[in-house]
Amino acid sequence: MNNQMQLYSLVKQLYQANFWKDYWDNDIIGIQLPKRKDPVFISVLGKAEQNFGFLIYRDLEELSYYFEMSTRAEYDSAMEMLQVQKCIAINFEDRQEIPKEEYEKIKASGITFRGKKAWPVFTDYKPGYYPVTLNESDVPFLIAVFEKLIETANAFRTSLDFYEKEQESYEILMRTYKTNGSYKDGLYVVPEVILEGLSASKTEYATIKLTDFEMKRVNNQKMKHSVWELDIDFVGVPVVPPNGGRPIFPSLLIVADAENGEVICSEFINLRDVEKIQRLMIQLILAQNGRPPKIVVQANRHVKIASYLENLLTALDIELIPIQKLPLLSVVKEDMLEYFKE
């Protein structure tokens, strides 16, 4: 049996097992495979919203995105939601809703699927990148996971009342496999730092990347009576990098002066180029002939923006303040991002 046939055969068994009849999406299943550092974590979808499937978090770092998703009450846009998903998803859809590429893979595997919400679709999610179909290199990993998931999830069905009890620490049911195929069932305590999601406690704040001369020059600028609104967001139009590879969502740095209602900066940036982001800020201050005493950012992006600019702004006596919604940029950005889609 080739890999594709084996994969879809296991997927069909998972579908037929109807785990969503018993599991809620927060009844996380842990599986420790031999020779892997971190356990694999699986969330079963379907009991709450009838969108059947599984989310596979490959390690603890990816699991932190699950907890980030679960703590957010709402999202401003689909783009914002994409940035807190990092996992492999398998969803069961109607035949007419699955992409042609997925249908061809299923057909080539020789495994048959029939019925409503019965056709599997794989999606690999990674923040900043366009969601893509499953990479062939992930197939052996998923086969190993699904083989163990079928028997593990069946065994844990009788223990799900565990998740209804109050716990001092966040524990999940986990099965640990050895290389000889034997296993041991137990509880896994999720580290506190993972439960916090994409929290400030894990954030590394960038050092100031600029020269002493640049800092001295910008510090000589007077403090103006104005407040700037600042945001860094992804543009919902994926582009292929110059060297090829997975399509990315471009990032846009946008700043508005709340006093005169003008956008004073809109620049595409590379989120890994911290030096350029910091230099854009001081160039903007010089162009505006003064420093704002306060820069406000949207609360749900405060941690990320602070990781680039907190130390720089502190050195310039500029306060970075999170607020629930940016009054000016929320309107301006909506029009601007619609323009990029056209």
SULNORRA-V714648 format. One line per field, one symbol per residue. ss: DSSP state (H for helix, E for strand, C for the rest). phi: phi as a letter, one per 20 degrees, with the letter a starting at -180 (. if undefined). psi: psi as a letter, one per 20 degrees, with the letter a starting at -180 (. if undefined). Layout:
ss: ???
phi: ???
psi: ???
This chain:
ss: CCHHHHHHHHHHHHHHHCHHHCCCCCCCEEEECCCCCCCEEEEEECCCCCCCEEEEECCHHHHHHHHHHHHCCCCCCHHHHHCCCCEEEEEEECHHHCCHHHHHHHHHHCCCCCCCCCEEEEEEECCCECCECCCHHHHHHHHHHHHHHHHHHHHHHHHHHHHHCCCCCCEEEEEEECCCCCEEEEEEECCHHHHCCCCHHHCCCCCCCCCHHHHHHHHCCCEEEEEEEEEEEEEEEEECCCCCCCCEEEEEEEEEECCCCEEEEEEEECCCCHHHHHHHHHHHHHHCCCEEEEEEEEHHHHHHHHHHHHHHHHHCCCEEEEECCCCCHHHHHHHHHHHHHC
phi: .fgfffffffffffffflfffdeefeefddceegmdfdfdccdedpfecmdfrbddefafffffffffgfeefbcfaffffffddbaddcddcfgfeefgfffffffffneecboflcdfcecddbgndffcfffgfefgffgfffgefgffffffgedffgfeefcfcedcfbddedfenfbceaddefggffffmeeffdeeefffeeffffffffffffeeebcddcbcbeefcfceggenoffdefdceccceffdmdfdbbbfcdfeeffffffgfffffffelreefccdcfgfdffffffedgfffffeldeedecfbefeffefffffffffff
psi: prggggghghghhgghilhihhprijmppppoqqjpgqrqppppqhhgjknpaqpooiahghhhhghgghiphrqhrhghhhikpnrpqpqprqgiiqqgggghggghhjpqpqrplipppppopppiqpprrpphiighghggghghgghghghihijiihiiqpphroqqpqppqrhjirrpqaqpopqhhhhibmrhhjpppprpjrrhgghgghhipqpqmqpqpqqorqpkoqqpqhjaapqqoqpppppqohgikqpipoppqoiimhghghhhghhgghhilqpqhqpqqpgijggghhhhighghghjkppopprgpogghhgghghghhghh.
